[in-house]
């Protein structure tokens, strides 16, 4: 939970109290101490603050116009404002700014990190980079960058608000020189589930039921990080006819329909077959060319060359083919066979047997297996798929049976189309890409066959194991199983100097494997049936969710006792005490909250209201008496003879239930239905390997899945530039960071986004020289210099910073620190200020860190000014630091001034006069949507209105609709955008827009309904002059009856 919520909760305990005594004030100050210290605020500073609040609350007389809660809140507000430092007034004239910060090494991952793509393929990040290199690799400082087009690679990304895995496009790929040693984060999920990253690469952790980001170098063993348990993917049937035509150049298709179609089309196009032969010049002679066509045969080369002349051929589900794979006239001839042109379940099953127990020779395929069911399936599949007859041979020495299919064409088919190696395959075999892109039922059949040949299921415990010398195959298999919501562990073992990779499933995932994948072998099927009936075994450690104290808070707020919950959730008391619960039990707990029950909170309300003992127990004497005993045991009430009194703890519980924060419930519901689990960090090791590291820039969510783990992938200079640009000043950015990989390239990209000029010298290593050269050319009013991160103790880097300052002669020098370093920020500010005089400090990541209060208070205590705060990823998520507004938001006081400031910024794009004179079209409505988005996330707007605790699901639902509306508009034609009436009675247009935007037709109709309402409102706006004038006045920042600042009395 964030600092604001904790502070508001502490103050809410005073609600409804007729008076406050010394004990109440001391209890409040203790709560405040706990809240602030948990947010990493310096203990000494906290003690001083709480002492001042306690003295003022007890000695200061309350104003008659204030309630008791308002009086204490006013004192807390005033003290926190002083505690959090002075407000800042930025310069809004021509000036020069130098930005400096702490050293960082780039948020990158190791080249072998495995990335699942939404088209089903699974690539290493190095392989993904290499694949996209043709799209335009450009050199950057210390590496290379690829700008991805709009249809660039689509990845799985993590939405930390909904805890769902979503699809997002990569906008850029990076290959950068490693600048520091890397960290290998090993999870407690087998001995080999790990990822290697740069020290500052963030992970997502779960703390007290809340998702937070934490850098790799700040992770500790026993922390739990987000790991995917589900990757939604359906895929599509893969057609391989074109691959066969392109690869089997010296073969002949034996198909009368195809031959007849080709002959007819050639005659139409060329007049005679002789003319066609002269034009295409196939390798076969003319007599063979014509004889083939006459007798229902056609050479593959002819089909391919006919395609080049625009003659297309629709291939059937199977084609009969004869000849050799070789492209010339020579080559070993093989007996004819049929080749499937679609990858279906049966072809996938055959390949699964070959991958598991098979060996591919130059002229035949061999599968070694003694199970009669598998031998029977191999015989059936060989005949049906390929029209080939296999033979079963038994090794007389050991009785091992081998199923053999002799066919050069079959070997070529498996080797060329599915990339299976001829000869030894154990270390290099992978799941074919065609299978990875196929539907779940196809890849599921492949896994079933592979499991039946090379997998093991224990008899009396829920445990499945696969073992392979191919690490890549095991990594692919682990990610593919996530499509079935099956989670697996991965380990390594060494046998006879060969390293093997083991994939194993436990607990409920074994049962799910039996249901989703299954087996054809009776002995394995019997084991699955037995294991599915075993009771007393849990879901598995990966399905345990650490909830902190949320279970207790929510249970008490709903008036349940532990015993009542245990009627629905087995061993619930243990879960609450240990602050961890299984996913299934959490689902049951949430369902139980809606059940009717005797609510013990009614007893505490009667006690608080002074009811007589007889009235307290009148409803159900037995239950009421037992409940009073339990409440006394828990310390919520005291009893003497026939009287009951509510204790301070009882008041707190009752107050908490009456002011219950629904966000607690939202968080638990999100955890219960999330697409991730939380795996404990086992070890963190320093590794020094590889010269290159890689990164992805991912649209919107800035996260991606690597090795099944969620990882995150910003700059403050661009945000500061955007701040000045929106205030009418021209801005130039100078890239003088010659140390951080790709820093200059990144800043150039951000400069374009915010509309700032950009200066640097490519290849120049002296940052002072870059600044000197830029200063001769710059004509903009505000100049911002981005310098490399450094430590105040590094003499060389401090001298470099002084050299930059000597060329720039800055009017302002800002130190940029991240909120997640907490109270260390104050120490850094002091050290930097002694080395290079600072004008102020910019604290970033205030939106995603629970240590923001610690960072701000420690900087303030160091006598450094806090100048700006960063509140998110986007350029607009950046504000001048105002301690009154900041504290006001923490305590739930409206900040209308900040909201009006935002409205002023977008009013330049929202032309009220233009709306008055023009008809509202969907095009114009779209422009208004884009302008309104500049207000920032709806959650921030609600916070400015003093409604920070509005349920996140409501905010997310509204934001989600706006994004969908935008997608729908982008899928419309120009005519439709100008004339909405074209859509209202045309279901075909609505269906097309729904398909193009990824929405349903119902959602498109909902958008059109909303547009009609806005249209009617705008017509009213035009007709009603009084309403129009008020709106115009508000857009200019002059809302009637409201001063420029909202301060507490």
N, C-alpha and C positions, 0 to 999 in steps of 0.2 A: 504494500500500500504506500501511496506517496505521502510526503510530509504534510500537505494541506489536509488530507483526510484524517490523519492522526490528530492534528491540532484541533480540527472541528469536532472530532469525537470526544477529545478531552474536555472541551468547553461545553459540549452538549449535556454532560452530566449535571450541570447546574440548572438545566431546564426544569421548571415547575417547583423549584425549591422556594419556600416563602422567605427564608433567611439563610445567611451563610455565616458559619462560625469558623474559628481558627482551624479546626480539623478539616473542614471542607476545602479551605484555601490551601492547606498543606497537602491534601490529597491531590488537588489540581496541580500544584507545582511539581509534585512527584511525577504525575502523569506527563507533564511538559518536559521534565528532565529525561524521562524514559524515551519520549518521542524524539527529542532533539539528539540525544546521544545515539539512538538507533539510526539516525540519519547522518552519523559521523560528524556531529558538531563537537568541537573541543570541550572536554569535560569541565575544565576550569571556567571557560566562558559560560557554559550552561549553568553552573552553580551560581555565578554572579548574576546572571539574568533571572533565575528563579528566585533568588533572594530579593531582588528589587521588586519583582512582581508580588511576592508575598507581603512585603512591607507596605506597598501602595494599596493592595487590596484590603488589608486590615486597618490601615490608618486613614485612607482617603475617604471622605464622605461621598456617598452616592448622590448624583444629581436626580432630582425628582422626576424628570422626564425620561429617565432610563430605567429599564428593568434590571434586575440583579445580573442576569446573564450579559446584558449589554454593557453594564458597568465594568464587570470583570473582563469582558472581551475588549473593551476600550483600553483598559490598562495593558492587557497582553499585546494588543495591536501597537500601542505607542512604544512599548519597550522593544518589541520585535523590530519595529521600523528603525529605532536607534541601533539595535543589535546588528541588523543586516546592512548597515552602512548608509552613506549619503546617496541621494538621487543624483543622476548625472545629466548635464545639459550639453549635448554635442554641438560642435561648431557646424554651422550651415553656410559657411562662406568658402572662399578659395583657400585650400590648405593641403599639406602633405602628411601622409600617414605611413608609418613603418610598423609592420606586423611581425611579431616574433613568437615562437612557441617552443614547446618541449620536443625533443628529438623523437621521431617515429620512423619505422622501417617499412611502411606500406602494408596494406591488408591483403596478403596474397597466400596462396596455398601451393603445396608441392605438385610437381608436374604429373604425378601418378594418381592424384585425387580423382575419384570416379564420379562422373556427373550423369545422372539419368535425364534424358530429354523426353519431352512430351510426345514425340513421334515414336517412342518405344525404344530408340537406340540408347546404348549405354557407352559413353566415351570417357577416356581420361581427359582432364582439362587440357593437357598438352595436345592430345589428338584432336580435340574440338578446335583448338587454336590453329593447328596445322590445316585442318579441313577448311577453315574460313579464310586462310591466308590470301587466297586468290581474290577475295573481295576488297583488297586494298590494305596491305600492311604498310604502316608508316613508321619511320624511326622516331623515337622520343628519347628524352634524356634517360640514359641507362636502360634502354630497352626498345620495345616495339608496341604498337597499338593498332588494332583493327576496328574500324568504325563499322558497326553492323547495320545493314539496311533494315527497312521496316519489316521485312519478312525474315529477319535474322533468326538464329537458333532460339527456340522456346524451351524454357526450363521449368522445373518445379521450384516454387518459392514458398517461403513460410510467412503467413500473416500473423504477426504476434498479437493482434487484437482478437481475432477469431480463433486462433490456434489451428487453423486449417492450412493444408497445402494447396496452393493455387498455381495457375499457369501464368508465367510472365516471360517477356522477350528479353534477351540480352541485347544491350545497346552498344556495348564495346567489349573487346577482349584484350588482355594485356599480357605481355611477356616481358619481365623485368629482371634486371640484375639483382641478385640477393645482396642485401646490405648488412645483414647481421645473421647470427646463428638462428636456426629455426627451432620450433618447439613441437615435439611429438606428444599429442594428447591421446592417451590410451584409456579407453572406456572399460568398465567392468562388465564386459559382454563377450566372454571368451577372452583369450589372451592376445587377440590380434585385430580387434576392432579399434582403429585409430585413425588419426588424421594429422598431417604435418603442416603447420602454418607459421606465418611470421608472428612475432611476439604481440603485435597490437591487433591481430585479427579477432573480432568479437565473436563470442558464443552466446547462446540464449540459456539462461539458468532460471530455475524456479525457486523463489524465496518467499516463504509464507503465503504460498498460493498465487503469487504475482510473478509474471514473466519479466525478467530484466536482462540487459546486455552486460557482458563482462569480457574484457580483453583476455586473450590467451595467457599473457604473462601475469594475470591476476587471478587466474583459476587456481583452485586448491583441490587436492585429493579429497574425495567425499562430496564435493559439489555435484549437482546433477544437471546435465545439459540436455537440450532438446534433440531428439533423434526421431526420424520419421518412422511411423509404423504403417503408413498407408500411402500409396501412390496410385491415384485413380487413373486407369488407362484401359481403354477398350480395344483400340487398334482396328485394323481392317485387313481383309484377306489380301494376300500379296500375290499378284499376277507375275509369273516368271517366263511367260512365252517369249517376250522380247529378248530376255537374257539368253534363252536357248537359241534363238535365231542368230543372235550376235556372236555367240561363243562356239557353236557347233557348225563351223563354216564348210566342212567337207562331208556333210551328211545329207541324206535325202529324206524328205518327208513323204510318207506313204499315206496320202489322204486324197481321195478322188474329189471331194468338195473343194479343197484348197487348190488342187491342181487345175480344176475346171475354172475356178474363179480367176486364178492368175492368168491362164491362157486367154480367157475372155477379155480381161482388162488390158492385156498386152496388145491384142488385136485392135481393140478400140483406140488405144493410144498411138500405136506405131503402124497400124494397117496390116502388117504381116508379121509372123513370128520371126522370119529372117531379119527384118528390119529391127525388131526388138532385140534379137541376138547380137546384131552388129552394134547397137547402142550400148547394151549392158556388158557385153564381152565377158561372159562367165568363164570359169576355168574349164568347164566340161566342153567337149566338142558339140557342134551343132546337131549331129544325129542323136547323141545322148540327150541333149536339151529337148528336142521335139519328141523323142520316144518316151521320155519320162512323163511329159505332159499328156501324151496320148494314153498312157496306161495308168494314169492317176497318181503320178509321182512328180515331185518338184524338188530340185536341189535347193538347200537352205540358202546358198549364195544368191540364187535367182530371187528368192523371196526378199532377201535383204536389199538387193539392187532395185527390185521393183518398188520397195518402200521409198527408196531415194527418188524415184520418179513419181511419187505421190500415189502409188497403188497400195492401199492398205489391205490387210488380211486379218479377218477375225479368227483367232485360233480357238479350237474347241477345248474342253476341259482336259483332254488328253490328246497327244499327238504321237503317231507311230513314226519312229525315226530309225534310219539304217545308215551305216557307214562308220566313219571315225571322227574323233573330235578335232583332229588336225585340220588346219585351214587350207593346206595345199592339196595337190593331187595325190600325194603319197600319204601314208599313215596306216596304222594297223586297223584292219576292218573288223568290226564286231557284229555279232548277231543282232538283228533288229530288236527294239524294245519300245515300249510306250513311255512317254514322259509326261507327268502331270504339269499343267500350265498354271495351276493355282496351289499355293501352300495350304493344304487343309489338315484336318485332325489326323487322318491316317498317314499322310506323308510325314507329319511331325512325329507321330509315334514311331515310324520306321527309323527316322533319324535319331530319336532318343535311344533306341536299342543300339544303334551303331556308335553313338557317342559314349554310351555306358560300357558296353562289353565288346565293341567292334574293333577291327583292325582293317585298314584299307591297303591292299596291295595294288600293283600296277594294273592287274587284269581281273581281280576279283575282290569281293567284299566278304569278310568273315566275321561272324559274331559267335563268341564262345559263351555258352550258357547251358545249364543242365535242366532248367525248368521247362517241362513239357508245354505249359501254357504259352511261354514266350516263343519257343520253337514253333509252335502251331501258328501264333500270330505272325511270325516272320515269314513263314511259308505262305500264309493267306495274303499278306501285304505285298510280297514279292510278285505274286501272280496278278493281284488286282491292280496295283500301281504301275508295274513295269512290264507285265506279261512275260516275266522271267521265272523259271523254275529253279529253286534252290535245292541243295542237297545237304543232308545231315550226316556228318562223319563222326565216328567215335574214336578217340585216342585210346588205343589198346593198353597203353601203359598206365593210365590213370582214370580211364572211363569218362573223361571230359568230352562233351558233345560240342560240335562246331557246325553252325549253319553257314553254308558257303553259296554265294551267288556269283557265277563267273560271267563278267560282262565288262569290257573296256568302256563301253558307253555309260554304264551305271557308275563306274569309278569316276569317269569324267564329270558326270552329272553331279555327284556328291562333292567332288573336289572343286569344281569351277563355280557352280551355282551357290553352294553352301559353305565354301572355304574350308572344307575338312582336309587336313594334311594327309598326304600319302606316306605311309610308314609310321614311325613313332609319333604319337600325338599327345601323350599324357601331359606334357608341360606347356604345350602351346594351344591346346584345343580351347575354343570359345563357343558360346551359344551363337548360332548364325544370326546375322542382323535381320534377315527376312523373318525369322521366328520372333525376334524381339519386337518387331513391328506388327505382328499378327494379333488377332483377337485372343482374349483370355482362354477361350476353350481350345484354341490351337496350341498356344505355348503351354497350357496346362497338360495337354496330352503328351507333349515332348517331355515335360518334367516327370509325368507318371511313368513313362517308359524308362527314362534315365534312373528314376528311383527304383523301379523293379529290377534293373540290372546292376545298379551300383550304389543303392541306398540300403539303410539298415534301420529297422524299428525294433526297439527292445520289447521283451515279452511282458514284463510285469510293471514297467514304469513308462511314463510318457516321455519318450526320448527317441528322436529320429536323427540319423547322422548321414551326411554325404562326405566323401573324402576324395580329393583330387590333387595331383601334382600341379595343376593349373590354377594359380591364384586368380587369374582373370575370370575363369569360368565360375569359380566359387563366389567372387564379388558380384558377377552378373546374376547368378542364381539368387543371391540374397536380395538384390534389388527387385528382381522379377517377382519373388514371393510376396513382396509388399503390395503388389497389385491385388493379391488375394487377402490382404490384411494379415499376412502370416509373417511374424517377426522371428529372426534367427540370430544365433550367436556364431562367431567366427574365431577359430583358433588355428595355430600352426603346430606341427610336430615334425620331427626329423627321424627317418627310419633308413638305415643303411646309407647314410650320407645324402639321402634325397629328402628334400623338404616337401611336406604335404600340407595342404590347407583343408581344414575340417569345417563343415557347416552343420550346426546341430540345432534342432528345435526342441522345445520343452513345453510342458504343461498344456494349456489350452490350444497352443499353436499346433501341437501334434494332432489333436482332435480335429481342428479346422483343416489341417492338411488331409486328413482322412476323408473329410466331407467334400472339400473343394478339388483335390487332386486325385486321391484314392489310389487303387492298385488293382491289377488283374490276378494277382497271386493269392490263392486261398489262404495260405498260412499268414501272409501279411494282413489280409482282410480280416481274418479272425482276431489278430492282435489289435487292430484298430477298433473292432467291435468291443473287445474286452476293455481297452483303455478308455473308451467313451463312457463306460459304465462305472469307472473307478470314482469313488467319492473321496472327498477330503483333500484333494490336491488343488492348489490355487491356480490363478491365472498365469503366474510367472512373475518374477521380480520386476520385469520391465513394465508390467501393468500396475505397479504400485505407484500411487501419486502422493507426493509429499504436500500436505495441505496447510501445514502450520496450525494456527489456532482457529482456522475458518470453520471447522466442523462444530466446535463448541459454540462459537459466536452465533452461527446460524441455528443450531439446535435450540439454544436458549432463547433466541429471538422469536422462535416459533412455539415456545412453551412446551417443548418435549423434555421428558426426563431421559436419561440414558437407557433405563429399562424399557421405556416405551419404544424407543428407536430399535432396540434389540429384538423386538417382535418381528421386525421387517429386515433387519440387517444383522446377520450372525456376528458375534464378537465385536459389536460396535464400540463398546467401552474401551477395548484394547486399541482399536483404530484411533479413537479420539485422544487417548492418553499418549500414544506413540506418534501422533500427528502425521499419520500416513494411512492410506486406504486404497484398496484395489479398485480398479475401474468399475467392475461389476457391482461392488458394494456401494460405491459412490452413486451409481445410477439408482440403486435401490433406496439409498438414503434420500436422494432428491425426490423420488416418487413418494416416499413415506411422509414427506412434509405436507403433502396434500391430503393425508388421511385425517378423518375425524378423531379427536382424542380429548381427554380431559386436560385442559390447559392450566398448569399450575401457576401461570402468570396472573390468572384471575385472583388467586389467593393473595399474591403479593400486592396487587392493586387494592384489595379490600383492606389489607394490613396498613398500607400507606395512607389510605383514606380514613383510618381510625375506626374501622368496623368492630363491633363487639365479637367476642369469640364465637358465640352461638351463630351469628350471621356468617362468620367465615366458614364454618364447617356444615352449614345447613344443607347444601346440595347433596353431598355424598359423604356421610360422616367417616366411613372406613377409609375411603380414598383420600379425603381431606386430611385426616389425622396422620396417615402414613406420609403424605406429601409434606406436611408441616415438620415431621421428624427429619425428613430428608433435607428440607430447606435449612433447618437448624444445623444439621450435620455439615452442610456445605457452607455455613457461615453467612447465609443470606438473611436469617431472622434470629432473634433471641426470644425465648419463651420463659415465662414464670407464672406458675399456676394456670390461669385461664386468660392470659394476655399474651399478645404477640407484638413484637416491634421489629421494624425493618432496619437492618444494619446498613452501613455505607456501601458494602458490597451488594446488598440487596437493591438499594437505590440505583446502583450502577447497572445491574443486570436489567432492572425494569426500564430504566431510561434508555439503555441500549436497545431493548426490544421495541420501544415506542419510536425511536429514531433510527430504526434499522436501515443500514446502507444496502440497498438492493444490488449494488455492484459486487458485494460478497457473493451473492447467489449467482450472478452472471458469471463470475470467475469460476465457480465450481461447476456450473453447467458446461462452460467452455472446456474445462479440463476433462469432464466426463465424456464429451463427444469429440475430443480433439484428434487430429491426425498425427500426433507426436506422443512419444513417451519420454520419460526422464531417466537417463542412465547415469549412474555414478561414475565420476572420474576416478580412475584407478591410479595412474601415474602421469607425471608430466616430465618428459625427458628433453634435454637439449641435444639437438643433432646438428652436425655441420657437414652437410652434403648438398650437392647440386648447386650450380652457379645461377640457375634461372628459376624464378617462381612465376606463378600465373594468377590472374584475377579476372573476374567478370563484373561488368557493370550491368545490373539488373533493374529493369524498369520498375518504378513505383515502390515495390517492397524492399529492394536492396538486399535480398537474401537469396541463397541458392542451396541445393542439397549436394553435399560432397561426402562420399563414402557413407551415405545414409545419415550424416550429421548436418544439422542446420548451422550454416555459417553466414555472417553478415558482410556486406561490402560497402567525400562530402565537400566547399571549403568556406571558411569564415570570411576570407577576402571577398568572395563573390557576394556573400550576404551583405557585407558592409557596403559594397558597390551598389547593390540593389537599393539599400537604404537611402543612399545619397541620390541615386537616380530618380527615385519616386518623390524626392523633394526638389526636383528641378535642376539638379547640378549635373554637369558632365563629369564623367569619371574615367580615369585611366588606371589599368592594372599593370604593374611591372613584375614579371616573373624572375625573381632573383634567387629562387631556391634551386641551387645547382647540386644539391645533395640528395634529396629524396627522389626515388625512382618515379619518372613520368610526371613530376610535379608541374613542370612548365606546360606540358601537353594538357594536363587536366585543367589548369588555370585558363588556358586558351579556350577550351571548350566551355567553361563556366562563364568566361567573359562574353562569349557570343550569346549565351542564354540570357544574361542580364542586360545586354546592350552596352557593354563598356568597351573602351579601346584597350588594346593589348600590346605590350612591348616586351621584347627580350632579344637576346642574341643567341641563336642556335649554336651549340657546341662550346660557348664561352663558359669557362669554369670559374672565373672571377666575378662574383656577384656585384662588387663595387663598380667594375667596368660596365656591367649591364645597366646599372642605375645611371652612371655618368652619361652613357650614350643615349639612354631613353630621355633624360632630362633636357637634352638638346632638341628633341623632337616634339615633346608633349605640349599640347595646347589646352588640354582639359583643365577644369577647375579643381577637381579633387584627384590627387595622385595617391595610390595605395600600392605599397611595395610588399610583396610576399617573400619572406626570407626563410631559410632552412631552419628546421627545429634544432634545438641545441640545449645543452645544460649550462647553467650559470657558472659551473665549476670548470668548464672546459675553456682554458685560456685562449687557445687558438680560435675557437668559434666565437668567443666574446670579442676578440680583436677583429674578426671578420664582420661582426655586427656593427662595431664602431666604425669600420671603414665604409660600410653601407651608409650609416648615418652621416658620415662626413660628406659624402656625395649628395645625399638627399636633403640634409638639414631639415629633419622632420618637425612639423608642428605638434604632432601627436605620435606617441609610441605605445602600442598596445601589446600586452602579453595575452596570448590565447591559451586557456587551460580548459580541460574537460571536467565537467561536474563529477564524473565518476572517480576522480582522484581524491574527492572529499577534502578534509582539512589540510591535506598536504598542499593544496592550492595556495594557502596563505604563506607557507614556507617558501614555495617557488617564487611567489610575487616579491617577497622580501629579498631573496637572493638575486633575482634579476634586477630589481631596482637598485641594488648596490653596484651591479656591474654596468647596467645601462639604464639611466633614469627613465622611468615609465610614466606615461600620462594616465594609464588605466589598464584594467584587466577585463577581458571578454571571457565569460564563462559559457561554454557550449554544452550541449546534451542535457539541458535542464529538463527536457521532457522525458528522458529515459533513464534517469539515475535517481536512486533514493538518497544519494549523498549530496544533492544540490545545495541543501541548507548548510551542510558542513563546509562546502566550498565557498559559498557566499560569505558566511559569517567569519571564516578564517581569513579571507582576503580583506574584509572590512577591518578586522582586528589588527591586520598588518599595516594599516594606514594607507593601503593602496586603494585607489578608486575603482569601483566596479562600473564599467562604462556601458557594456551591452550584454545581453544574454541571448543564447541560441536556444530555440524552443522546438526545433524539428529539423527535417532534412532539406526543406525547400527554402529558396532565397527569402521568401516573405516571412519565414518563421524566425524572426530576428527583431529584437526590440531594444530601445534605450532602457537602461536599468533605472527603475523608479522604485525605491524601497517601499513607498507607501502603496503603490499599486501592487507590487509583488506580495507584500504581507496581506493586503486586502484580499487578493485572490486566494491566498492560503486559508484565510478565515471565512471565505464566502461572501466578501463585500463586493458589490458590483463595481466594475471598472468601465463605466460608460464612456469615459474620456478616451480610453484606448480603442474602444469599438468605433467611436466617431472618427478617430484618427485613421482607422482602417477604411472607413466609408469615404473619407475625404480622398484617400489615395485612389480608390477605384472610381470615384465620381468623374475623374478626367476621362475615363473610358465609357462611363454610363451617361450618355447625353440625354437629359430629360427633355430638352427642347426637340431633339431629333425624334424621340418616341412620340411626342405630341403631334408632330407633323406627318408621320409615316404610319402606314398600316403595319400591324404586328404580324410578321411572317415567322416561320420556323427558323429561318436564317437569322433574323434579328433576335429571336428568342435565344438562339445558340450563343450569339455575341454577348447577351446579358448573362447567360450562365457562366461563360468564360470570365467575364469581369467579376461576377460575384464570388467565383472560386478564389479570387485574390484576397478575400477576407480570411482565408486560411481554413483549417479543418473546423467542422462544426463544433467539435468538442472545445476548441479554444474560444469560439464565439460564445458558447454557453458559459464558459468560465468567466469571460468578461462581464456577463450578465449576472454573475453571482450564483450561477447554477452549475457549479463544477460537478455535483454529484448526480446529474441526470444519467440514467442507466446507459451504459456504453452500447448495449444492443440497439437502443432507440437511435442513438447518434449514428452508429454504423449502418443501420437500415436506411436512414435518410441519405447518408453519403453514398451508399451503394446504389440507390435509385438515381441520384444525380449522374453517377458514372454510366449507368445503363442508358439514361436519356441521351447522354453525349454520344454513346456508341450507336444508338438508333439514328440520330441526326446524321452522323458520318456515313451511314448506310443508305441515305436518301439521295435521290437525284436532285439536280438544281431546280427542276420544275416543281418537285414535291416540296422543297424547302421554301419556295416562293408562294405556293398555293396549297395549303393544307387540305383543301376540299377534295383534292385528287385522291387522298388517302381514306377519307371517311367512309366511302361506300365501295371500296375496291379491296376485297380480301386477298387478291393475288399480290398487290403491292405490299400489303401488311405482312403477308407470309414471306416475301422476299426480304423485307427489312428485318424481320425477326431472325431469319436465317443468317443474314449478313452481319448482324450485331451480336449474335449468340444469345438472344433473348427469346422469350415465348411470344406468340401472337397476342396473348392476353396482356402481357406487359407493354407491347406496342400500343394496344388500344387504351391502356391506362395512361400512357404518355399523351396520346391525342386528347383524352378527356382533361388531363391537367392543362394542356395547352389551351383548350377552349376556355377553361376557367380564367387563365391568365389574360386571354384575349378579352373576355368580358370585363375583367378588372381594369384593363388598360383603356377600354372604351369609357368606363366610368371615370377613370382618371382624367381623360380628355374633357369630359362634360362638366366635371365638378372643379371649378376654379379654386375654391377654398382648399379642398383636399390637395390639389396640385401644388399650391403655394407652400403648404406645410411640408410636403414631400421634398420640394426643391430646397427649402430652408434646412431640413434635416441633412440632405446630401451635402450641404455646404458646412455642416458641423454646428449648426445653431439650433439644436432641438429645443423647443420652447420649455422654459422653466427649469433648465438644467445648466449648472455652471460647468466650467472647464474641468474641474477636478471633483472627485467624490471622496470627501474626507469624513472620517467619523467625528461626531461631536465630542 
